[in-house]
């Protein structure tokens, strides 16, 4: 059940980031941070057999990319 919930939350986050990208008229260098975050989240979603440490590290990398987007 935890895996299903994790996938649902990851899907929602990916959809939210996609909406941000869709609302942009043109993609800038800044938007690459969101694209990077989506790539990390998709890896997290599709790879099975990851340890909790690997899941947390990938999640943190995605959140760092999102933070860079809003920071710049």
ZIBEL-V713100 format. One record per residue. N is the residue number from 0. RES is the residue in one small letter. PHI is phi in degrees with one decimal (999 if undefined). OMEGA is omega in whole degrees, 0 to 359 (none if undefined). D_FIRST is the distance of its C-alpha to the first C-alpha in whole Angstrom. Layout:
n = {N/N}
res = {RES/RES}
phi = {PHI/PHI}
omega = {OMEGA/OMEGA}
d_first = {D_FIRST/D_FIRST}
//
This chain:
n = {0/1/2/3/4/5/6/7/8/9/10/11/12/13/14/15/16/17/18/19/20/21/22/23/24/25/26/27/28/29/30/31/32/33/34/35/36/37/38/39/40/41/42/43/44/45/46/47/48/49/50/51/52/53/54/55/56/57/58/59/60/61/62/63/64/65/66/67/68/69/70/71}
res = {x/x/x/x/x/x/x/x/x/x/x/x/x/x/x/x/x/x/x/x/x/x/x/x/x/x/x/x/x/x/x/x/x/x/x/x/x/x/x/x/x/x/x/x/x/x/x/x/x/x/x/x/x/x/x/x/x/x/x/x/x/x/x/x/x/x/x/x/x/x/x/x}
phi = {999/-63.2/-64.4/-63.8/-63.5/-61.8/-64.3/-64.1/-65.1/-64.3/-59.3/-62.9/-66.4/-61.5/-62.6/-65.0/-65.7/-58.7/-63.2/-62.5/-65.0/-66.7/-79.1/-83.6/-69.7/-140.9/-81.9/-109.0/-61.8/-61.9/-68.8/-61.8/-62.7/-70.7/-63.2/-63.3/-62.7/-62.1/-60.8/-63.8/-67.4/-67.6/-61.1/-62.0/-71.7/-94.6/-92.5/-96.5/80.9/-80.5/-77.8/-59.4/-63.8/-65.0/-62.9/-63.7/-63.0/-66.4/-62.3/-65.0/-61.2/-65.5/-65.9/-64.2/-64.8/-64.2/-62.6/-61.3/-61.9/-76.2/-76.8/-85.9}
omega = {181/179/179/180/179/179/179/179/178/178/180/180/178/179/179/179/177/179/178/181/180/183/180/180/178/182/179/177/179/181/177/176/179/177/177/180/179/180/179/181/178/174/180/184/190/181/177/176/178/176/178/180/179/178/180/180/179/177/179/178/178/179/176/178/177/179/178/179/183/181/185/none}
d_first = {0/4/5/5/6/9/10/11/12/14/15/17/19/20/21/23/25/26/27/29/31/32/33/36/39/39/37/38/38/36/33/33/31/28/28/27/24/23/24/22/19/19/19/16/14/16/16/14/15/16/16/15/19/19/16/18/21/20/19/22/24/23/23/27/28/27/29/32/32/32/35/37}
//
